[in-house]
Amino acid sequence: MTARPWLLCLATAWLAGCQYLPEQLQSPSGPSPLQSPSTGSAFCHAELPDFDNPPCLLDDWTAFGLASQRGDRVWREATLTRLGGETTERRLARAVLLAWGDEQQWDRASELYKAELHGAPPELQPLLRYWLNELEGRRSLAGQLAESRGAHQAAVEEKEVLTEELEAMAEKLEQLTAIEQSINLRQQAE
């Protein structure tokens, strides 16, 4: 009767299915779908993105976009020099890089995106369009902020002018009051 519990455990494991077995035992002949190049394995994430590896296209460009966002000015400048050339993929990579630079670089990034977006592979275009829209949103907010600062500065300057005018008027009013008191004193003395 000691074999019965073992048979019961074996039957339960068999009926439960293979989902509880380790992945290596399930498909020994190749990588699982989680290890495929299209989902971010070691085969993807080229240092500089290109259009040459379709299974890694989105992974490589997304990784480069994140690196561009996180990188500092020195990293961006060094990477920008490595992105020479006038191919569509190099120009788009420069756009991604410049989009995370300073505000002057945003204009150039926008121009590059708009000029080269149509030349990107179709599966990459939605990501690039999203990044372009996000960049245009930042440019718009920066423009609104500049306008707001300009309006604020104009209001501050106008307030200063009005304050000076009020102080001058208050001084004249004091002078007129002193003159009026002097006249009243003379009339009372006469």
Number of C-alpha atoms within 10 A of each C-alpha: 5 6 7 9 10 11 11 11 11 12 11 11 13 10 9 10 9 12 8 9 10 9 12 11 9 13 10 9 8 10 12 12 9 10 13 16 19 18 15 17 13 10 15 21 19 16 12 15 24 19 17 9 15 15 16 23 21 22 20 24 25 18 18 20 21 14 17 22 16 12 16 12 13 9 13 20 15 10 18 16 10 12 19 12 11 9 13 19 21 20 20 26 26 24 28 28 26 24 29 22 19 10 14 11 14 21 16 15 26 20 12 21 24 15 13 17 20 13 13 16 13 10 11 17 15 13 14 23 15 11 18 22 14 13 20 17 12 15 18 12 12 13 12 12 12 12 12 12 12 12 12 12 12 12 12 12 12 12 12 12 12 12 12 12 12 12 12 12 12 12 12 12 12 12 12 12 12 12 12 12 12 12 12 11 11 10 9 8 7 5
